[in-house]
Amino acid sequence: MKFVLGRDDLADAVRAAARGTGTQAERLDVRPVNRAARPMIAESSADLCELPIVTLLQAVAHGRPVLLLPVTALGRFQHQTLVTCGDLTVDDVEGRTVGIRSWSQTTGVWVRGFLSEQFGVDLRKVDWVVYEGGHVDGQADPSWVRRAPEGARLQADFLEGRVDFGIMGNELPSDDRVRTAIPDPATVATAWSKDKGFVPVNHVVGVGERAAGAYSAAILAAYDAMRDVLAATPRNGPVDMNPVGFEALRGPVTQAAAYALEQDALPRPVDFDELVARSCAALGVPPSRLGG
């Protein structure tokens, strides 16, 4: 069984759990971990793989054989990822240029949702610039989004003033001019999560449909092992940063799906219960086995 996970502690837990069922688990070395998403979706290059939430939702919407294993591989606040180099703030977003790596990037879907919901931004009044496509073939960008010229780079365009704002997580450049566009983003993010009851989860775990049948015992054991590792992670804040189980993930996945649909990042609605039913059918278990 081949798998891709960014966290070493989760990877070690999966390897040991699979071995306990008589299955040899091989960790594929893919860095950064989001580079594993496209080959996982298109070629089934991994049997179990860390995936951005929006990638998984798009894969399901387009009929790809990918299932949700309800484990958070990366949970974090997102409000701080909207940045600028000038004197602009979030109140100035409409009518300005905002750059983002990909329209389908999960961080961007969350931030655009915040802009619309919390700050009253009309997303179609923003000059959106994207630099690459998403992970799922067949998912086109909206007509109201433009692609940067070939060879352009978000970080350079941002630092050199060709875009007014950027949405960047791990790819944020180190520069003293960079600051967050949302004042006191940690406080705003904490309040948002407290109100919603969940963190804006970034990455979850996906499983190939074929693998679910071939390695069901190993995958279920891997779920248990990852759940135990994450349960032991200290909880600092009003909500769990590492939710595990169908019911724990219902809120963030449902919200991400709603934002993505509103932003033309999904071709159709994806209901959370659809994800539950597909996973349980493929693994041959009731929802309660996976925290439902």
C-alpha positions as CSV (number, residue, x, y, z in Angstrom):
1,M,0.0,0.0,0.0
2,K,1.5,3.3,-1.1
3,F,0.8,6.5,0.9
4,V,1.7,10.2,1.0
5,L,1.5,12.2,4.3
6,G,3.3,15.4,5.2
7,R,3.5,14.8,8.9
8,D,6.1,12.3,10.0
9,D,4.2,11.3,13.1
10,L,1.1,10.4,11.1
11,A,3.2,8.6,8.5
12,D,4.9,6.5,11.2
13,A,1.5,5.6,12.7
14,V,0.1,4.5,9.3
15,R,3.1,2.4,8.6
16,A,3.0,0.6,12.0
17,A,-0.8,0.2,11.8
18,A,-0.7,-1.3,8.3
19,R,2.1,-3.7,9.4
20,G,-0.2,-4.9,12.2
21,T,-2.7,-6.1,9.6
22,G,-0.1,-7.8,7.5
23,T,0.2,-5.1,4.9
24,Q,3.5,-3.4,3.9
25,A,3.0,0.4,3.7
26,E,5.4,2.4,1.6
27,R,5.6,6.1,2.1
28,L,6.2,8.0,-1.1
29,D,8.5,11.0,-0.7
30,V,6.6,13.9,-2.2
31,R,7.5,17.5,-1.1
32,P,5.7,19.7,-0.8
33,V,2.9,17.3,-0.1
34,N,0.3,19.1,-2.4
35,R,2.3,17.9,-5.4
36,A,1.0,14.4,-4.7
37,A,-2.6,15.5,-5.3
38,R,-2.7,15.6,-9.1
39,P,-1.1,12.2,-9.7
40,M,-3.2,10.7,-7.0
41,I,-6.4,11.9,-8.7
42,A,-5.3,11.3,-12.3
43,E,-3.2,8.1,-12.0
44,S,-4.0,6.6,-8.6
45,S,-0.3,7.0,-7.8
46,A,-1.0,6.6,-4.1
47,D,-3.5,4.5,-2.2
48,L,-3.8,6.8,0.7
49,C,-2.9,10.5,0.2
50,E,-3.1,13.8,2.0
51,L,-5.3,16.0,-0.1
52,P,-6.6,19.6,0.1
53,I,-10.3,19.6,0.9
54,V,-11.2,21.4,-2.4
55,T,-9.2,18.9,-4.5
56,L,-11.1,16.0,-2.9
57,L,-14.4,17.8,-3.4
58,Q,-13.6,18.5,-7.1
59,A,-12.5,14.9,-7.6
60,V,-15.8,13.6,-6.3
61,A,-17.8,16.1,-8.3
62,H,-16.0,15.0,-11.5
63,G,-16.6,11.3,-10.8
64,R,-13.0,10.4,-9.9
65,P,-12.5,7.2,-7.8
66,V,-11.4,9.1,-4.6
67,L,-12.9,8.7,-1.1
68,L,-12.8,10.8,2.1
69,L,-11.1,9.1,5.0
70,P,-12.2,11.6,7.7
71,V,-8.8,12.6,9.2
72,T,-7.4,16.2,9.3
73,A,-3.8,16.2,8.0
74,L,-3.5,20.0,8.2
75,G,-5.8,22.3,10.2
76,R,-4.9,26.0,10.6
77,F,-6.4,29.4,10.7
78,Q,-6.5,31.1,7.3
79,H,-7.3,34.8,7.8
80,Q,-3.6,35.8,8.0
81,T,-2.9,34.5,4.4
82,L,-4.4,37.6,2.7
83,V,-1.4,39.9,2.6
84,T,-0.3,43.2,1.0
85,C,2.9,45.2,0.8
86,G,1.3,48.7,0.8
87,D,-1.1,50.7,3.0
88,L,-4.2,48.8,1.8
89,T,-6.4,46.8,4.0
90,V,-9.2,44.3,3.5
91,D,-11.6,47.2,3.0
92,D,-9.8,48.0,-0.2
93,V,-10.0,44.6,-1.9
94,E,-12.9,45.5,-4.3
95,G,-11.5,47.0,-7.5
96,R,-7.9,45.9,-6.7
97,T,-5.8,43.0,-8.1
98,V,-5.5,39.9,-5.9
99,G,-3.1,37.1,-6.9
100,I,-3.3,33.5,-5.9
101,R,-1.5,30.4,-7.1
102,S,-4.6,28.5,-8.2
103,W,-8.3,29.3,-8.1
104,S,-8.9,25.8,-6.7
105,Q,-6.3,26.3,-3.9
106,T,-8.1,25.5,-0.6
107,T,-6.6,28.4,1.2
108,G,-8.0,30.7,-1.5
109,V,-11.5,29.2,-1.3
110,W,-11.5,29.8,2.5
111,V,-10.2,33.4,2.2
112,R,-12.6,34.3,-0.6
113,G,-15.4,32.9,1.6
114,F,-14.3,35.2,4.5
115,L,-14.1,38.2,2.2
116,S,-17.7,37.7,1.0
117,E,-19.2,36.6,4.3
118,Q,-17.4,38.7,6.9
119,F,-16.4,41.8,4.9
120,G,-19.1,42.1,2.3
121,V,-16.8,41.9,-0.7
122,D,-18.4,41.2,-4.1
123,L,-15.9,38.7,-5.4
124,R,-16.8,39.6,-9.0
125,K,-15.6,43.2,-8.4
126,V,-12.1,42.0,-7.7
127,D,-9.4,41.6,-10.4
128,W,-8.3,38.0,-9.7
129,V,-5.1,36.7,-11.2
130,V,-4.1,33.0,-11.0
131,Y,-0.8,31.4,-11.9
132,E,-1.6,27.7,-12.5
133,G,-4.5,25.3,-12.8
134,G,-5.9,23.0,-10.2
135,H,-5.3,19.4,-9.4
136,V,-8.3,17.9,-11.1
137,D,-8.5,17.8,-14.9
138,G,-11.8,19.2,-16.3
139,Q,-12.2,21.8,-13.6
140,A,-11.9,25.2,-15.4
141,D,-11.4,28.6,-13.8
142,P,-14.4,31.0,-13.8
143,S,-14.8,33.4,-16.7
144,W,-14.3,36.3,-14.3
145,V,-10.8,35.2,-13.4
146,R,-7.7,35.8,-15.5
147,R,-4.5,33.8,-15.9
148,A,-1.1,35.4,-15.4
149,P,1.2,35.5,-18.4
150,E,3.3,32.4,-19.0
151,G,6.4,32.4,-16.8
152,A,5.0,35.0,-14.3
153,R,5.4,34.2,-10.6
154,L,3.0,35.2,-7.9
155,Q,5.7,36.1,-5.3
156,A,7.6,38.4,-7.8
157,D,4.4,40.1,-9.0
158,F,3.4,40.7,-5.4
159,L,6.7,42.1,-4.2
160,E,7.1,44.2,-7.3
161,G,3.6,45.7,-7.0
162,R,1.9,44.2,-10.1
163,V,-0.7,42.7,-7.8
164,D,-2.1,44.6,-4.8
165,F,-2.9,41.7,-2.6
166,G,-1.8,38.0,-2.4
167,I,-3.3,35.0,-0.9
168,M,-0.3,32.9,0.2
169,G,0.2,30.3,2.9
170,N,3.5,28.3,2.9
171,E,4.7,30.1,-0.2
172,L,4.6,33.6,1.5
173,P,7.9,35.4,0.7
174,S,10.1,36.6,3.5
175,D,10.1,40.4,3.2
176,D,9.8,43.2,5.8
177,R,7.2,45.0,3.7
178,V,4.7,42.1,3.8
179,R,1.8,42.5,6.3
180,T,-1.6,41.0,6.8
181,A,-4.5,42.8,5.1
182,I,-7.0,41.8,7.8
183,P,-6.1,43.7,11.1
184,D,-5.4,41.3,14.0
185,P,-6.1,38.2,11.9
186,A,-5.5,35.8,14.8
187,T,-8.3,37.4,16.8
188,V,-10.6,37.5,13.8
189,A,-9.9,33.9,12.9
190,T,-10.4,32.7,16.5
191,A,-13.8,34.5,16.6
192,W,-14.8,33.0,13.3
193,S,-14.0,29.5,14.4
194,K,-15.6,29.9,17.7
195,D,-18.8,31.1,16.0
196,K,-18.8,28.3,13.4
197,G,-17.6,25.6,15.8
198,F,-14.8,24.4,13.6
199,V,-11.4,25.4,12.2
200,P,-11.1,26.0,8.4
201,V,-9.4,22.7,7.7
202,N,-6.9,22.7,4.8
203,H,-5.9,19.1,4.2
204,V,-7.7,15.8,4.8
205,V,-6.9,12.2,3.8
206,G,-8.1,10.7,0.6
207,V,-8.2,7.0,-0.3
208,G,-8.5,5.4,-3.8
209,E,-11.6,3.5,-4.4
210,R,-9.7,0.4,-5.5
211,A,-7.4,0.6,-2.5
212,A,-10.4,0.7,-0.2
213,G,-11.4,-2.7,-1.3
214,A,-7.8,-4.1,-1.6
215,Y,-6.5,-2.8,1.7
216,S,-9.6,-2.1,3.8
217,A,-8.2,-3.6,7.0
218,A,-5.0,-1.6,6.7
219,I,-6.9,1.6,5.9
220,L,-9.2,1.3,8.9
221,A,-6.2,0.5,11.1
222,A,-4.5,3.6,9.7
223,Y,-7.5,5.7,10.5
224,D,-7.4,4.5,14.1
225,A,-3.7,5.2,14.4
226,M,-3.9,8.7,13.0
227,R,-6.9,9.4,15.2
228,D,-4.9,8.5,18.3
229,V,-1.9,10.6,17.2
230,L,-4.1,13.6,16.6
231,A,-6.1,13.1,19.8
232,A,-2.8,13.4,21.8
233,T,-2.0,16.7,20.1
234,P,-2.5,19.6,22.6
235,R,-5.6,21.7,21.9
236,N,-4.8,25.4,22.1
237,G,-7.9,27.4,21.3
238,P,-11.7,27.3,21.1
239,V,-11.9,24.5,18.5
240,D,-10.1,21.4,17.6
241,M,-7.4,22.1,15.0
242,N,-7.2,18.4,14.1
243,P,-10.8,17.1,13.8
244,V,-11.2,13.4,13.1
245,G,-14.3,11.4,12.2
246,F,-17.3,12.1,9.9
247,E,-19.2,14.2,12.4
248,A,-16.2,16.3,13.4
249,L,-15.4,17.1,9.8
250,R,-19.0,17.7,8.7
251,G,-18.9,21.4,9.5
252,P,-15.6,22.4,7.8
253,V,-16.1,20.2,4.7
254,T,-19.7,21.4,4.3
255,Q,-18.6,25.0,4.6
256,A,-15.7,24.5,2.2
257,A,-18.1,22.9,-0.3
258,A,-20.5,25.8,-0.1
259,Y,-17.8,28.4,-0.5
260,A,-16.3,26.5,-3.5
261,L,-19.7,26.2,-5.2
262,E,-20.4,29.9,-4.8
263,Q,-17.0,30.7,-6.3
264,D,-17.4,28.4,-9.3
265,A,-14.7,26.1,-8.0
266,L,-17.1,23.1,-8.2
267,P,-19.2,22.0,-11.1
268,R,-22.1,20.8,-8.9
269,P,-23.0,20.6,-5.2
270,V,-21.2,17.9,-3.2
271,D,-23.2,16.9,-0.1
272,F,-21.3,15.7,2.9
273,D,-23.6,12.6,3.3
274,E,-22.6,11.7,-0.3
275,L,-19.0,11.5,0.9
276,V,-19.9,9.4,3.9
277,A,-22.0,7.0,1.9
278,R,-19.2,6.5,-0.7
279,S,-16.5,5.9,1.8
280,C,-18.6,3.5,3.9
281,A,-19.7,1.5,0.9
282,A,-16.2,1.1,-0.4
283,L,-14.7,0.1,3.0
284,G,-17.7,-2.0,4.0
285,V,-18.3,-0.3,7.3
286,P,-21.1,1.7,8.9
287,P,-20.6,5.5,9.5
288,S,-20.1,4.8,13.2
289,R,-16.8,3.0,12.4
290,L,-15.4,6.3,11.1
291,G,-16.8,8.7,13.7
292,G,-20.2,9.1,12.2
